[in-house]
Amino acid sequence: MSLATDAAAPFTSLIIVACADKPGVYEELAEVLEPFTLTIAKVEQIALRGRLILGVLIELDPAHALAIEADLVEFGERTGYDVAMDYSEDL
């Protein structure tokens, strides 16, 4: 996993995690993504009234999208976090 230095990406996914606001949510998500070859293009978070919405834009190989999505579904089930992915060929 690496941090993007180039804004152009052939295939991206926006990962959104919503949960109770607490420390370490990004690190938990990063552990799920660690085994995959991808680039983190941008990270944004909003914390309001005890809730956290974490958005992570990744650049990835489209062939890995289903495997990443499966791991994220398991992550959401295990943690109780709401997790969603949205794919696009544009940044």
C-alpha positions in Angstrom: 0.0 0.0 0.0 1.4 3.4 -0.9 0.3 7.0 -0.8 -0.5 8.5 -4.2 1.7 11.1 -5.7 -0.2 11.3 -9.1 -3.8 12.4 -9.3 -4.6 10.3 -12.4 -5.9 6.8 -11.9 -7.3 4.3 -14.4 -9.6 2.7 -11.9 -10.6 3.9 -8.4 -12.9 2.9 -5.6 -14.3 5.1 -2.9 -14.5 3.2 0.4 -16.9 4.8 3.0 -16.9 3.6 6.6 -19.5 4.9 9.1 -19.3 4.0 12.8 -19.2 5.4 16.3 -16.4 8.0 16.5 -13.4 6.4 18.1 -9.6 6.3 17.6 -8.0 3.8 15.2 -10.8 3.2 12.6 -8.5 4.2 9.7 -5.8 1.9 11.0 -8.3 -1.0 11.2 -9.3 -0.3 7.6 -5.6 -0.1 6.5 -5.0 -3.5 8.0 -7.8 -4.9 5.7 -6.3 -3.2 2.7 -2.6 -4.1 3.4 -2.5 -7.4 1.6 -3.6 -5.8 -1.7 -1.6 -3.9 -4.3 -3.3 -0.5 -4.3 -2.6 3.2 -3.8 -4.4 5.4 -1.3 -5.2 8.6 -3.2 -7.1 10.5 -0.6 -8.4 10.2 2.9 -11.2 12.4 4.4 -13.1 12.1 7.6 -16.0 13.8 9.3 -16.8 13.4 13.0 -20.2 14.8 14.1 -22.2 14.0 17.2 -20.3 10.9 18.1 -20.3 9.4 14.6 -17.4 9.1 12.2 -17.7 9.0 8.4 -14.4 8.0 6.9 -13.8 8.2 3.1 -10.8 6.6 1.5 -10.2 6.8 -2.3 -8.0 4.0 -3.6 -6.5 3.3 -7.0 -6.6 -0.4 -7.7 -6.4 -3.1 -10.4 -10.0 -3.9 -11.4 -9.2 -7.6 -11.2 -8.8 -7.2 -7.5 -12.0 -5.3 -6.8 -14.1 -8.3 -5.9 -11.5 -9.7 -3.5 -11.1 -6.3 -1.8 -14.9 -5.9 -1.6 -15.3 -9.4 0.0 -12.7 -8.5 2.7 -14.4 -5.2 3.3 -17.8 -6.9 3.7 -16.2 -9.3 6.3 -14.6 -6.3 8.0 -18.0 -4.6 8.3 -19.6 -7.7 9.6 -16.9 -8.3 12.2 -16.7 -4.7 13.5 -20.3 -3.7 13.1 -19.2 -0.7 10.9 -21.3 0.3 7.9 -18.9 -0.2 4.9 -19.6 0.7 1.3 -17.6 0.8 -2.0 -18.2 2.8 -5.1 -16.2 2.2 -8.3 -15.2 4.7 -10.9 -12.8 5.1 -13.8 -12.4 8.8 -12.9 -10.8 10.5 -10.0 
